[in-house]
Amino acid sequence: MKSYLKFLIMMSFLWLSAGSVLAEMAYVTDELQFMVRTGKSTSNKIVAIARSGDRVQKMETDGDWTYVKLADGKEGWMLGRFLVPDPPGKVRMITFEREHERLKQRFSSLEKEAAELREENKNFKKTLTEKKTNLEITESAHRQLKEDAAEFLALKEEAAKMRKELEAQDLLVKDMDARLLERNIKMFALGAGVLLVGMLLGGSMRKKKKSSFY
């Protein structure tokens, strides 16, 4: 009798253990396949297979069946209830992910260009400062040597030349500042785009998680 009870207890334990293993979580796949046939019946020959997210061209509808043309040119009948006007959630999510990655790469590229422009602008400003210093030295020497006619004319010509170079450098720096401002504006706009696409992607993923319970 005791041996029989021990046997029952052991079998109950094994049954409960097996039940707990079988009760693990699982998800229904969205990688579905749909048969494209030569006619409007499941008994007709299969000519192609359409998968979730494939784009097809609707050629004709007859009751529950729709005649379609696939991207590879194959044609046939498939059940129309599997066709929807908009891309499925997975395709939209992949599109969002690609756009998000493209925006991040573009943002990174603009950020690099802006850094290069800042460095170039810094070098131009340094050169401009040096030219201003040289101009001040030249003008000072010009004032001291203006009594000497020959040297006065030469220094005057050199000062005029340097003044023109200085004006050109000033215009170049202003142009660099304008380009840098434009890059910063583009970076801000792209940063906002990355954030918006990230939010849309996050919302799409949350909706997908909720829909998996139905």
C-alpha atoms as one frame of an Amber mdcrd trajectory, in Angstrom:
protein
   0.000   0.000   0.000   2.801   2.394   0.936   4.639   1.547  -2.274   1.477
   2.292  -4.277   1.082   5.691  -2.563   4.724   6.524  -3.260   4.165   5.609
  -6.906   1.098   7.882  -7.142   2.970  10.776  -5.510   5.899  10.359  -7.894
   3.639  10.232 -10.955   1.777  13.354  -9.784   5.074  15.191  -9.384   6.221
  14.174 -12.857   2.860  15.224 -14.351   3.030  18.664 -12.694   6.624  19.134
 -13.848   5.703  18.259 -17.424   2.733  20.649 -17.272   4.929  23.523 -16.129
   7.322  22.905 -19.027   4.478  22.894 -21.550   3.082  26.162 -20.151   6.039
  28.322 -21.248   5.327  31.536 -23.182   5.227  31.618 -26.998   4.215  34.112
 -29.717   2.371  33.754 -32.997   4.695  34.520 -35.892   3.819  37.244 -38.389
   5.900  35.581 -41.109   2.861  34.266 -42.984   2.716  32.710 -46.438  -0.238
  32.876 -48.826  -0.709  30.605 -51.797  -1.220  32.090 -55.266  -3.069  29.581
 -57.450  -4.105  29.065 -61.035  -7.782  29.240 -60.089 -10.271  30.323 -57.433
 -10.066  27.183 -55.326  -7.669  25.614 -52.845  -7.577  22.595 -55.128  -5.979
  24.587 -57.953  -2.255  24.402 -58.587   0.036  26.727 -56.615   2.015  29.013
 -58.945   3.644  31.300 -56.362   3.804  32.141 -52.663   3.139  35.652 -51.312
   4.616  36.534 -47.928   3.686  39.082 -45.289   4.671  42.562 -46.461   4.922
  41.674 -50.182   3.477  44.280 -52.543   1.110  42.918 -55.199  -0.974  44.477
 -57.956  -4.698  43.697 -57.800  -5.894  42.859 -61.295  -9.398  41.452 -60.695
 -11.713  40.532 -57.805 -14.279  37.735 -57.874 -16.018  37.009 -54.575 -13.502
  35.964 -51.943 -10.714  35.648 -54.502  -8.501  38.305 -56.088  -6.311  37.958
 -59.175  -2.910  39.491 -58.394   0.422  40.165 -60.046   3.526  39.723 -57.881
   6.708  41.783 -58.013   8.501  39.007 -59.935   5.803  39.071 -62.636   3.983
  35.898 -61.603   0.177  36.050 -61.620  -2.601  34.041 -60.000  -5.561  33.934
 -57.617  -5.357  34.339 -53.839  -7.883  34.936 -51.064  -8.679  38.662 -50.959
  -9.100  38.794 -47.175  -5.337  38.586 -46.830  -4.851  41.818 -48.828  -4.852
  45.198 -47.068  -4.408  48.714 -48.535  -1.624  49.733 -46.149   1.714  48.058
 -45.340   1.550  45.818 -42.234   3.001  46.962 -38.928   6.260  45.075 -39.368
   6.963  46.732 -42.727   6.194  50.172 -41.287   8.466  49.495 -38.335  11.309
  48.466 -40.649  10.731  51.659 -42.660  10.842  53.746 -39.481  14.035  52.000
 -38.393  15.716  52.660 -41.741  14.636  56.307 -41.750  15.783  56.669 -38.154
  19.198  55.244 -39.049  19.438  57.465 -42.157  18.662  60.568 -40.110  21.230
  59.584 -37.490  23.886  59.117 -40.182  22.964  62.443 -41.802  23.052  64.158
 -38.425  26.485  62.658 -37.735  27.711  63.828 -41.151  26.448  67.382 -40.561
  27.987  67.373 -37.108  31.353  66.414 -38.630  31.034  69.106 -41.314  30.167
  71.685 -38.657  33.256  70.704 -36.636  35.429  71.075 -39.747  33.870  74.470
 -40.498  34.475  75.606 -36.917  38.129  74.576 -37.172  38.506  76.266 -40.563
  36.792  79.386 -39.250  39.123  79.381 -36.252  42.171  79.235 -38.546  40.844
  82.073 -40.718  40.244  84.227 -37.661  43.770  83.492 -36.459  45.170  84.494
 -39.859  43.008  87.617 -39.829  44.342  88.603 -36.411  47.911  88.155 -37.648
  47.200  90.287 -40.713  45.637  92.990 -38.548  48.733  92.978 -36.351  50.996
  93.207 -39.401  48.863  96.044 -40.758  49.187  97.931 -37.489  52.969  97.447
 -37.587  53.091  98.582 -41.221  50.975 101.652 -40.548  53.115 102.501 -37.530
  56.252 102.212 -39.630  54.554 104.258 -42.317  53.874 107.063 -39.901  57.460
 107.039 -38.712  58.980 107.012 -42.195  56.533 109.221 -44.078  59.156 111.964
 -44.294  61.185 109.750 -46.595  59.298 110.075 -49.883  60.487 106.880 -51.522
  59.912 104.693 -48.478  56.675 106.531 -47.776  55.235 105.633 -51.197  56.352
 102.009 -50.916  54.874 101.597 -47.454  51.694 103.338 -48.508  51.276 100.915
 -51.399  51.961  97.938 -49.123  49.497  99.229 -46.532  46.803  99.645 -49.212
  47.448  96.115 -50.444  47.235  94.683 -46.942  44.081  96.670 -46.287  42.444
  95.055 -49.341  43.551  91.627 -48.149  42.132  92.424 -44.735  38.775  93.407
 -46.233  38.713  90.190 -48.260  39.503  88.175 -45.128  36.710  89.972 -43.262
  34.225  88.994 -45.982  35.482  85.408 -45.920  35.059  85.167 -42.144  31.523
  86.562 -42.408  30.741  83.935 -45.053  32.182  81.196 -42.827  30.070  82.418
 -39.896  26.941  82.318 -42.091  27.719  78.773 -43.280  28.335  77.637 -39.722
  24.989  79.112 -38.625  23.246  77.312 -41.506  24.853  73.990 -40.491  23.792
  74.480 -36.875  20.192  75.118 -37.998  20.229  71.947 -40.134  21.692  69.947
 -37.231  18.937  71.205 -34.938  16.245  70.305 -37.479  17.720  66.849 -38.062
  18.071  66.317 -34.301  14.354  67.047 -33.943  13.647  64.639 -36.823  15.683
  61.882 -35.168  13.769  62.437 -31.913  10.375  62.418 -33.703  11.131  59.230
 -35.688  12.455  57.626 -32.475   9.167  58.478 -30.717   7.107  57.124 -33.648
   9.220  53.966 -33.700   8.777  53.516 -29.944   5.006  54.011 -30.268   4.826
  51.524 -33.143   6.737  48.926 -31.125   4.456  49.400 -28.102   1.370  48.969
 -30.284   2.861  45.825 -31.755   3.511  44.403 -28.261  -0.087  45.131 -27.233
  -1.511  43.584 -30.414   0.428  40.326 -29.815  -1.924  39.415 -26.942  -4.996
  39.151 -29.249
